[in-house]
Structures are given as C-alpha cells and as structure tokens.
Amino acid sequence: MRPDAGSCGATRYPPYPVWLALGVVLAVLCVLLVARPFLREPAPTDDRLQAPRPEEEARIALAEERDRTLAALKELEFDHRTGKVSDEDYRSQVGPLRRRAAETLKALEREKKAPEEERVGAAGRS
C-alpha cells in the first residue's frame, strides 16, 4: 500500500481566499497609516499669518506700483512695435509712464535706505 501524498509531512496552507483577505486588510491598514497625517485638520494657530507692519505695507504698495508701471510701459512699447499704437500716441504716453516708474523706483530706494540708516544710527549710539 502506498502512503497518501498529503500525509508525507507536507504542510497545508490556508485556502487562497484567506490569503487574499489578509492581503487586502494589510493594504488598507498601510494606506490608512500613510494617509493619517493628511486627514487630520491642522491646528488653527499654525496657519495664521502675521500682519505686515506699516513700513512693510508702504514698501509692498510701492513695489506693486513699480510692477504695474513697468508692465504698462512694456505693453505700450510692445503695442508700438507691433503697430497698434501710433508714434504720436506712443510719445504722449511713454513720458508720463517713465516719470512714474522713475518716481516709484526712487521712493523704493528711499524706503530701502531708511531702515539701513536707522540701524547704522542705532549702532553708532550704542
């Protein structure tokens, strides 16, 4: 009589659906573990910005004015090159834009130098 192939000491594994279920459970646990930091609400104190000081607000306003003026000047020059703006209109508009840009740049330089002079003055008095 031949011994059964199953009784030769071969280990029996749980059926295929059990392994599949264990794999799915493990995958779900891994996804939840990785996603957990993203699912939590941030602390409300962490996402507040500090309001800029008045000097910073003035500097920001000047920088925005500079950017708007230079963009308008660039657009005017482009329109003149492409023929959308006549020479006469270009000459009448470019002067005031350049003056406004120069004034804004000078004001920004003054704003930039003022804090430096205050620091130098405070260091000299110490």
DSSP file (Angstrom, degrees, kcal/mol; ACC not computed):
  #  RESIDUE AA STRUCTURE BP1 BP2  ACC     N-H-->O    O-->H-N    N-H-->O    O-->H-N    TCO  KAPPA ALPHA  PHI   PSI    X-CA   Y-CA   Z-CA
    1    1 A M              0   0    0      0, 0.0     0, 0.0     0, 0.0     0, 0.0   0.000 360.0 360.0 360.0 135.8    0.0    0.0    0.0
    2    2 A R        -     0   0    0      1,-0.1     2,-0.1     0, 0.0     3,-0.1  -0.697 360.0-117.8 -91.1 138.6    1.2    3.4   -0.9
    3    3 A P        -     0   0    0      0, 0.0     5,-0.1     0, 0.0     2,-0.1  -0.424  38.8 -96.7 -71.0 151.2    1.1    6.2    1.6
    4    4 A D    >   -     0   0    0      1,-0.1     3,-0.8    -2,-0.1     4,-0.1  -0.373  23.2-130.4 -66.3 143.1   -1.0    9.2    0.7
    5    5 A A  G >  S+     0   0    0      1,-0.2     3,-1.0     2,-0.2     5,-0.3   0.828 108.1  55.5 -65.5 -31.1    0.8   12.2   -0.9
    6    6 A G  G 3  S+     0   0    0      1,-0.2     3,-0.3     2,-0.1    -1,-0.2   0.699 102.2  55.9 -75.3 -19.3   -0.9   14.5    1.6
    7    7 A S  G <  S+     0   0    0     -3,-0.8    -1,-0.2     1,-0.2    -2,-0.2   0.294  75.7 100.2 -97.4  11.5    0.4   12.6    4.6
    8    8 A C  S <  S-     0   0    0     -3,-1.0    -1,-0.2    -4,-0.1    -2,-0.1   0.257 111.9 -88.1 -78.8  13.0    4.1   12.8    3.6
    9    9 A G  S    S+     0   0    0     -3,-0.3     2,-0.2     1,-0.3    -2,-0.1   0.539  78.7 153.1  91.9   6.2    4.7   15.6    6.0
   10   10 A A        -     0   0    0     -5,-0.3    -1,-0.3    -4,-0.2     2,-0.2  -0.509  45.1-121.7 -70.0 134.5    3.7   18.3    3.5
   11   11 A T        -     0   0    0     -2,-0.2     2,-0.5    -3,-0.1    -1,-0.1  -0.526  18.7-134.4 -78.7 144.3    2.4   21.4    5.3
   12   12 A R        -     0   0    0     -2,-0.2    -1,-0.0     3,-0.0    -6,-0.0  -0.853  16.0-150.2-100.4 131.4   -1.0   22.5    4.4
   13   13 A Y        -     0   0    0     -2,-0.5     3,-0.1     1,-0.1     0, 0.0  -0.668  29.0 -96.0 -96.2 153.0   -1.6   26.3    3.8
   14   14 A P        -     0   0    0      0, 0.0     5,-0.1     0, 0.0    -1,-0.1  -0.277  59.1 -81.6 -61.8 157.2   -4.8   28.1    4.4
   15   15 A P    >>  -     0   0    0      0, 0.0     4,-1.2     0, 0.0     3,-1.0  -0.126  41.9-103.5 -61.7 159.3   -7.0   28.4    1.4
   16   16 A Y  H 3> S+     0   0    0      1,-0.2     4,-2.2     2,-0.2     3,-0.3   0.845 115.9  58.8 -53.7 -45.5   -6.5   31.1   -1.2
   17   17 A P  H 3> S+     0   0    0      0, 0.0     4,-2.3     0, 0.0    -1,-0.2   0.816 102.2  55.9 -59.2 -30.2   -9.4   33.4   -0.2
   18   18 A V  H <> S+     0   0    0     -3,-1.0     4,-2.4     2,-0.2    -2,-0.2   0.927 108.6  46.4 -67.7 -43.6   -7.9   33.7    3.4
   19   19 A W  H  X S+     0   0    0     -4,-1.2     4,-2.3    -3,-0.3    -1,-0.2   0.895 112.3  51.3 -64.4 -39.5   -4.5   35.0    1.9
   20   20 A L  H  X S+     0   0    0     -4,-2.2     4,-2.3     2,-0.2    -2,-0.2   0.923 110.3  48.4 -63.2 -44.4   -6.4   37.4   -0.3
   21   21 A A  H  X S+     0   0    0     -4,-2.3     4,-2.4     1,-0.2    -2,-0.2   0.908 111.4  50.1 -63.3 -42.3   -8.4   38.7    2.6
   22   22 A L  H  X S+     0   0    0     -4,-2.4     4,-2.3     1,-0.2    -1,-0.2   0.895 110.4  50.6 -63.2 -39.4   -5.2   39.1    4.7
   23   23 A G  H  X S+     0   0    0     -4,-2.3     4,-2.4     2,-0.2    -2,-0.2   0.905 110.6  48.4 -64.6 -42.2   -3.5   41.0    1.8
   24   24 A V  H  X S+     0   0    0     -4,-2.3     4,-2.5     2,-0.2     5,-0.2   0.925 111.9  48.9 -64.6 -44.6   -6.5   43.4    1.4
   25   25 A V  H  X S+     0   0    0     -4,-2.4     4,-2.3     1,-0.2    -2,-0.2   0.917 112.3  48.8 -61.7 -43.4   -6.6   44.1    5.2
   26   26 A L  H  X S+     0   0    0     -4,-2.3     4,-2.2     2,-0.2    -1,-0.2   0.903 111.4  49.6 -63.6 -41.8   -2.8   44.7    5.2
   27   27 A A  H  X S+     0   0    0     -4,-2.4     4,-2.4     2,-0.2    -2,-0.2   0.914 111.0  49.1 -64.3 -43.0   -3.1   47.1    2.2
   28   28 A V  H  X S+     0   0    0     -4,-2.5     4,-2.5     1,-0.2    -2,-0.2   0.908 110.9  50.4 -63.6 -41.9   -5.9   49.1    3.8
   29   29 A L  H  X S+     0   0    0     -4,-2.3     4,-2.3    -5,-0.2    -1,-0.2   0.905 110.6  49.5 -63.3 -40.7   -4.0   49.4    7.0
   30   30 A C  H  X S+     0   0    0     -4,-2.2     4,-2.3     2,-0.2    -2,-0.2   0.922 111.2  49.0 -64.3 -44.0   -0.9   50.7    5.1
   31   31 A V  H  X S+     0   0    0     -4,-2.4     4,-2.5     1,-0.2    -2,-0.2   0.923 112.6  47.7 -62.4 -44.1   -3.0   53.2    3.2
   32   32 A L  H  X S+     0   0    0     -4,-2.5     4,-1.3     1,-0.2    -1,-0.2   0.889 111.0  51.6 -64.9 -38.3   -4.7   54.5    6.4
   33   33 A L  H  < S+     0   0    0     -4,-2.3    -1,-0.2    -5,-0.2    -2,-0.2   0.912 114.5  42.2 -64.3 -43.1   -1.3   54.7    8.2
   34   34 A V  H  < S+     0   0    0     -4,-2.3     4,-0.3     1,-0.2    -2,-0.2   0.881 117.8  46.0 -71.9 -38.3    0.2   56.8    5.3
   35   35 A A  H >X S+     0   0    0     -4,-2.5     4,-1.3    -5,-0.2     3,-0.8   0.619  87.0  92.3 -81.5 -13.1   -2.8   59.0    4.8
   36   36 A R  H >X S+     0   0    0     -4,-1.3     4,-0.9     1,-0.3     3,-0.6   0.869  83.2  50.4 -54.2 -45.7   -3.4   59.7    8.5
   37   37 A P  H 34 S+     0   0    0      0, 0.0    -1,-0.3     0, 0.0     3,-0.2   0.844 112.1  49.2 -63.4 -29.5   -1.4   62.9    8.7
   38   38 A F  H <4 S+     0   0    0     -3,-0.8    -2,-0.2    -4,-0.3    -3,-0.1   0.712 106.4  55.9 -81.0 -19.9   -3.2   64.3    5.6
   39   39 A L  H << S+     0   0    0     -4,-1.3    -1,-0.2    -3,-0.6     2,-0.2   0.657  89.2  90.9 -87.0 -17.0   -6.6   63.5    7.0
   40   40 A R  S  < S-     0   0    0     -4,-0.9     0, 0.0    -3,-0.2     0, 0.0  -0.510  82.6-113.7 -80.0 148.5   -6.2   65.5   10.2
   41   41 A E        -     0   0    0     -2,-0.2     2,-0.1     1,-0.1    -1,-0.1  -0.602  34.4-115.6 -76.7 138.0   -7.2   69.1   10.5
   42   42 A P        -     0   0    0      0, 0.0    -1,-0.1     0, 0.0     5,-0.0  -0.398  37.3 -93.5 -71.3 154.1   -4.3   71.5   11.0
   43   43 A A    >>  -     0   0    0      1,-0.1     3,-1.4    -2,-0.1     4,-0.6  -0.478  32.3-130.7 -65.4 134.4   -4.1   73.4   14.3
   44   44 A P  T 34 S+     0   0    0      0, 0.0     3,-0.5     0, 0.0    -1,-0.1   0.778 104.6  57.0 -63.4 -26.5   -5.8   76.8   13.7
   45   45 A T  T >4 S+     0   0    0      1,-0.2     3,-0.7     2,-0.1    -2,-0.1   0.722  97.8  64.1 -76.2 -19.0   -2.9   78.7   15.3
   46   46 A D  T <4 S+     0   0    0     -3,-1.4    -1,-0.2     1,-0.2    -3,-0.0   0.765 100.0  49.2 -75.9 -24.6   -0.4   77.2   12.8
   47   47 A D  T 3< S+     0   0    0     -4,-0.6     2,-0.4    -3,-0.5    -1,-0.2   0.183  81.4 112.6-106.6  19.7   -1.9   78.8    9.7
   48   48 A R    <   -     0   0    0     -3,-0.7     2,-0.3    -4,-0.1    -3,-0.0  -0.734  54.6-145.9 -89.9 138.9   -2.2   82.4   10.7
   49   49 A L        -     0   0    0     -2,-0.4     2,-0.3     3,-0.0    -2,-0.1  -0.781  18.9-115.8-100.2 147.9    0.0   85.0    9.0
   50   50 A Q        -     0   0    0     -2,-0.3     3,-0.1     1,-0.1    -1,-0.0  -0.631  32.7-114.0 -80.2 139.3    1.3   88.0   10.8
   51   51 A A        -     0   0    0     -2,-0.3    -1,-0.1     1,-0.1     2,-0.0  -0.498  36.6-108.6 -70.3 139.1    0.0   91.3    9.5
   52   52 A P        -     0   0    0      0, 0.0    -1,-0.1     0, 0.0    -3,-0.0  -0.355  32.9-109.6 -68.4 149.9    2.8   93.4    7.9
   53   53 A R     >  -     0   0    0      1,-0.1     4,-2.5    -3,-0.1     3,-0.2  -0.311  34.5-101.7 -70.9 162.3    3.9   96.5    9.7
   54   54 A P  H  > S+     0   0    0      0, 0.0     4,-2.2     0, 0.0     5,-0.2   0.863 123.6  52.8 -56.3 -37.6    3.0   99.9    8.3
   55   55 A E  H  > S+     0   0    0      1,-0.2     4,-2.1     2,-0.2     5,-0.1   0.909 110.5  47.5 -64.7 -40.4    6.6  100.3    6.8
   56   56 A E  H  > S+     0   0    0      2,-0.2     4,-2.5     1,-0.2    -1,-0.2   0.886 109.6  53.2 -67.5 -38.1    6.3   96.9    5.1
   57   57 A E  H  X S+     0   0    0     -4,-2.5     4,-2.5     2,-0.2    -2,-0.2   0.906 109.5  48.9 -62.1 -41.1    2.8   97.8    3.8
   58   58 A A  H  X S+     0   0    0     -4,-2.2     4,-2.3     2,-0.2    -2,-0.2   0.911 112.1  48.2 -64.4 -42.3    4.2  101.0    2.3
   59   59 A R  H  X S+     0   0    0     -4,-2.1     4,-2.3     2,-0.2    -2,-0.2   0.883 111.8  49.9 -65.7 -38.4    7.1   99.1    0.7
   60   60 A I  H  X S+     0   0    0     -4,-2.5     4,-2.4     2,-0.2    -2,-0.2   0.910 110.2  50.3 -65.4 -42.6    4.7   96.5   -0.7
   61   61 A A  H  X S+     0   0    0     -4,-2.5     4,-2.3     1,-0.2    -2,-0.2   0.906 111.6  48.2 -63.3 -41.1    2.5   99.2   -2.2
   62   62 A L  H  X S+     0   0    0     -4,-2.3     4,-2.6     2,-0.2    -1,-0.2   0.903 110.9  50.4 -65.5 -40.6    5.5  100.9   -3.8
   63   63 A A  H  X S+     0   0    0     -4,-2.3     4,-2.4     2,-0.2    -2,-0.2   0.895 111.1  49.0 -64.7 -38.9    6.7   97.5   -5.2
   64   64 A E  H  X S+     0   0    0     -4,-2.4     4,-2.5     2,-0.2    -1,-0.2   0.904 111.1  49.7 -66.2 -40.7    3.2   96.8   -6.7
   65   65 A E  H  X S+     0   0    0     -4,-2.3     4,-2.6     2,-0.2     5,-0.2   0.915 110.6  50.6 -63.1 -42.8    3.1  100.3   -8.2
   66   66 A R  H  X S+     0   0    0     -4,-2.6     4,-2.7     1,-0.2     5,-0.2   0.935 111.3  48.1 -58.9 -46.9    6.5   99.8   -9.7
   67   67 A D  H  X S+     0   0    0     -4,-2.4     4,-2.1     1,-0.2    -2,-0.2   0.905 112.9  47.7 -62.9 -42.5    5.4   96.4  -11.2
   68   68 A R  H  X S+     0   0    0     -4,-2.5     4,-2.3     2,-0.2    -1,-0.2   0.921 113.7  47.6 -64.2 -43.2    2.2   97.9  -12.6
   69   69 A T  H  X S+     0   0    0     -4,-2.6     4,-2.4     2,-0.2    -2,-0.2   0.926 113.4  46.5 -65.7 -45.3    4.1  100.9  -14.1
   70   70 A L  H  X S+     0   0    0     -4,-2.7     4,-2.5    -5,-0.2    -1,-0.2   0.873 112.4  51.2 -66.1 -36.0    6.8   98.8  -15.7
   71   71 A A  H  X S+     0   0    0     -4,-2.1     4,-2.5    -5,-0.2    -1,-0.2   0.911 110.8  48.4 -66.4 -41.2    4.2   96.3  -17.1
   72   72 A A  H  X S+     0   0    0     -4,-2.3     4,-2.5     2,-0.2    -2,-0.2   0.904 112.4  49.0 -64.8 -40.5    2.3   99.2  -18.6
   73   73 A L  H  X S+     0   0    0     -4,-2.4     4,-2.4     2,-0.2    -2,-0.2   0.911 111.6  48.9 -64.2 -43.0    5.4  100.6  -20.1
   74   74 A K  H  X S+     0   0    0     -4,-2.5     4,-2.2     2,-0.2    -2,-0.2   0.914 112.6  48.0 -63.1 -42.9    6.4   97.2  -21.5
   75   75 A E  H  X S+     0   0    0     -4,-2.5     4,-2.7     2,-0.2    -2,-0.2   0.895 110.7  51.5 -66.0 -39.8    2.9   96.7  -23.0
   76   76 A L  H  X S+     0   0    0     -4,-2.5     4,-2.2     2,-0.2    -2,-0.2   0.923 111.0  47.7 -62.9 -44.0    3.0  100.2  -24.5
   77   77 A E  H  X S+     0   0    0     -4,-2.4     4,-2.3     2,-0.2    -2,-0.2   0.892 112.4  49.5 -64.3 -39.2    6.4   99.5  -26.2
   78   78 A F  H  X S+     0   0    0     -4,-2.2     4,-2.2     2,-0.2     6,-0.2   0.934 111.2  48.8 -64.6 -45.5    5.2   96.2  -27.5
   79   79 A D  H  X>S+     0   0    0     -4,-2.7     5,-2.1     1,-0.2     6,-1.3   0.869 111.2  50.9 -62.8 -35.9    2.0   97.8  -28.9
   80   80 A H  H ><5S+     0   0    0     -4,-2.2     3,-0.8     4,-0.2    -1,-0.2   0.916 110.3  48.9 -67.1 -43.1    4.1  100.5  -30.6
   81   81 A R  H 3<5S+     0   0    0     -4,-2.3    -2,-0.2     1,-0.2    -1,-0.2   0.861 112.4  48.0 -64.2 -35.5    6.4   97.9  -32.1
   82   82 A T  H 3<5S-     0   0    0     -4,-2.2    -1,-0.2    -5,-0.2    -2,-0.2   0.521 117.3-112.6 -85.8  -3.6    3.5   95.9  -33.5
   83   83 A G  T <<5S+     0   0    0     -3,-0.8    -3,-0.2    -4,-0.5    -4,-0.1   0.543  85.5 117.4  89.5   7.1    1.8   99.0  -34.9
   84   84 A K  S   <S+     0   0    0     -5,-2.1     2,-0.4    -6,-0.2    -4,-0.2   0.772  76.3  47.3 -76.7 -24.7   -1.2   99.0  -32.6
   85   85 A V  S    S-     0   0    0     -6,-1.3    -2,-0.2    -9,-0.1    -1,-0.1  -0.966  87.5-128.9-119.3 131.6   -0.1  102.4  -31.2
   86   86 A S     >  -     0   0    0     -2,-0.4     4,-2.5     1,-0.1     5,-0.2  -0.251  25.7-108.9 -73.1 165.1    0.9  105.3  -33.4
   87   87 A D  H  > S+     0   0    0      1,-0.2     4,-2.5     2,-0.2     5,-0.2   0.891 119.4  51.8 -60.6 -40.1    4.1  107.2  -32.9
   88   88 A E  H  > S+     0   0    0      2,-0.2     4,-1.8     1,-0.2    -1,-0.2   0.929 112.0  44.2 -64.4 -46.6    2.2  110.3  -31.7
   89   89 A D  H  > S+     0   0    0      2,-0.2     4,-1.6     1,-0.2     5,-0.2   0.891 112.4  53.9 -65.0 -39.1    0.2  108.3  -29.1
   90   90 A Y  H  X S+     0   0    0     -4,-2.5     4,-2.8     1,-0.2     3,-0.4   0.945 108.9  47.7 -60.5 -48.8    3.4  106.5  -28.0
   91   91 A R  H  X S+     0   0    0     -4,-2.5     4,-0.9     1,-0.2    -1,-0.2   0.860 111.9  50.4 -62.7 -35.3    5.3  109.7  -27.4
   92   92 A S  H  < S+     0   0    0     -4,-1.8    -1,-0.2    -5,-0.2    -2,-0.2   0.791 119.5  35.7 -73.9 -26.1    2.4  111.2  -25.4
   93   93 A Q  H  X S+     0   0    0     -4,-1.6     4,-1.5    -3,-0.4    -2,-0.2   0.762 106.8  63.0 -97.9 -28.3    2.1  108.1  -23.2
   94   94 A V  H  X S+     0   0    0     -4,-2.8     4,-2.5    -5,-0.2     5,-0.2   0.870  97.0  58.0 -70.8 -35.1    5.6  107.0  -22.7
   95   95 A G  H  X S+     0   0    0     -4,-0.9     4,-2.5    -5,-0.2     5,-0.2   0.961 108.5  42.7 -60.5 -55.2    6.9  110.1  -20.9
   96   96 A P  H  > S+     0   0    0      0, 0.0     4,-2.5     0, 0.0    -1,-0.2   0.878 114.6  52.1 -60.9 -35.9    4.4  110.0  -18.0
   97   97 A L  H  X S+     0   0    0     -4,-1.5     4,-2.4     2,-0.2    -2,-0.2   0.924 110.6  47.1 -65.7 -42.3    4.9  106.3  -17.6
   98   98 A R  H  X S+     0   0    0     -4,-2.5     4,-2.6     2,-0.2    -1,-0.2   0.906 112.6  49.9 -65.3 -40.8    8.6  106.7  -17.5
   99   99 A R  H  X S+     0   0    0     -4,-2.5     4,-2.8    -5,-0.2     5,-0.2   0.931 111.6  48.1 -62.4 -44.7    8.4  109.5  -14.9
  100  100 A R  H  X S+     0   0    0     -4,-2.5     4,-2.3     1,-0.2    -2,-0.2   0.897 112.3  49.3 -63.5 -39.7    6.0  107.5  -12.8
  101  101 A A  H  X S+     0   0    0     -4,-2.4     4,-2.4     2,-0.2    -1,-0.2   0.918 112.1  48.1 -64.8 -42.5    8.3  104.5  -12.9
  102  102 A A  H  X S+     0   0    0     -4,-2.6     4,-2.5     2,-0.2    -2,-0.2   0.914 111.9  49.5 -64.6 -42.4   11.3  106.6  -12.0
  103  103 A E  H  X S+     0   0    0     -4,-2.8     4,-2.4     1,-0.2    -1,-0.2   0.910 112.0  48.5 -62.3 -41.6    9.5  108.2   -9.1
  104  104 A T  H  X S+     0   0    0     -4,-2.3     4,-2.3    -5,-0.2    -2,-0.2   0.916 111.4  49.2 -66.3 -42.0    8.4  104.8   -7.8
  105  105 A L  H  X S+     0   0    0     -4,-2.4     4,-2.2     2,-0.2    -2,-0.2   0.901 111.5  49.5 -64.3 -40.3   11.9  103.5   -8.1
  106  106 A K  H  X S+     0   0    0     -4,-2.5     4,-2.4     2,-0.2    -2,-0.2   0.918 110.7  50.3 -63.4 -42.6   13.3  106.5   -6.2
  107  107 A A  H  X S+     0   0    0     -4,-2.4     4,-2.4     1,-0.2    -2,-0.2   0.892 109.8  50.8 -63.4 -38.9   10.7  106.1   -3.5
  108  108 A L  H  X S+     0   0    0     -4,-2.3     4,-2.2     2,-0.2    -1,-0.2   0.903 109.0  51.2 -64.6 -39.9   11.6  102.4   -3.1
  109  109 A E  H  X S+     0   0    0     -4,-2.2     4,-2.4     2,-0.2    -2,-0.2   0.908 109.9  49.7 -62.9 -41.2   15.3  103.3   -2.8
  110  110 A R  H  X S+     0   0    0     -4,-2.4     4,-2.2     1,-0.2    -2,-0.2   0.918 111.4  49.1 -62.8 -42.4   14.4  105.8   -0.1
  111  111 A E  H  < S+     0   0    0     -4,-2.4    -1,-0.2     1,-0.2    -2,-0.2   0.875 112.4  49.0 -62.7 -37.1   12.4  103.2    1.7
  112  112 A K  H  X S+     0   0    0     -4,-2.2     4,-0.8     1,-0.2    -2,-0.2   0.881 113.7  44.9 -71.4 -38.1   15.3  100.7    1.4
  113  113 A K  H  X S+     0   0    0     -4,-2.4     4,-2.6     1,-0.2     5,-0.2   0.808 100.4  69.7 -77.0 -30.0   17.9  103.2    2.7
  114  114 A A  H  X S+     0   0    0     -4,-2.2     4,-2.0     1,-0.2    -1,-0.2   0.918 100.5  44.4 -58.3 -48.9   15.8  104.4    5.6
  115  115 A P  H  > S+     0   0    0      0, 0.0     4,-2.1     0, 0.0    -1,-0.2   0.867 113.1  53.0 -64.9 -32.9   16.0  101.2    7.7
  116  116 A E  H  X S+     0   0    0     -4,-0.8     4,-2.4     2,-0.2    -2,-0.2   0.916 109.3  48.0 -66.6 -41.8   19.7  100.9    6.9
  117  117 A E  H  X S+     0   0    0     -4,-2.6     4,-2.7     2,-0.2    -1,-0.2   0.873 110.3  52.5 -65.7 -36.9   20.3  104.4    8.2
  118  118 A E  H  X S+     0   0    0     -4,-2.0     4,-2.4    -5,-0.2    -1,-0.2   0.909 110.8  47.3 -64.3 -41.4   18.3  103.7   11.4
  119  119 A R  H  X S+     0   0    0     -4,-2.1     4,-2.1     2,-0.2    -2,-0.2   0.910 113.8  47.2 -67.0 -40.6   20.4  100.6   12.0
  120  120 A V  H  X S+     0   0    0     -4,-2.4     4,-2.0     2,-0.2    -2,-0.2   0.917 113.7  48.4 -65.8 -42.8   23.6  102.5   11.5
  121  121 A G  H  X S+     0   0    0     -4,-2.7     4,-1.5     1,-0.2    -2,-0.2   0.886 112.2  48.3 -64.1 -40.0   22.4  105.3   13.7
  122  122 A A  H  X S+     0   0    0     -4,-2.4     4,-0.9     1,-0.2    -1,-0.2   0.864 111.4  50.1 -69.2 -35.8   21.4  102.9   16.4
  123  123 A A  H  < S+     0   0    0     -4,-2.1    -2,-0.2     1,-0.2    -1,-0.2   0.857 109.7  51.4 -71.0 -33.9   24.7  101.1   16.3
  124  124 A G  H  < S+     0   0    0     -4,-2.0    -1,-0.2     1,-0.2    -2,-0.2   0.812 108.8  51.1 -71.4 -30.6   26.6  104.4   16.5
  125  125 A R  H  <        0   0    0     -4,-1.5    -1,-0.2     1,-0.2    -2,-0.2   0.715 360.0 360.0 -79.3 -20.1   24.7  105.5   19.6
  126  126 A S     <        0   0    0     -4,-0.9    -1,-0.2    -3,-0.2    -2,-0.1   0.493 360.0 360.0 -72.2 360.0   25.3  102.2   21.4
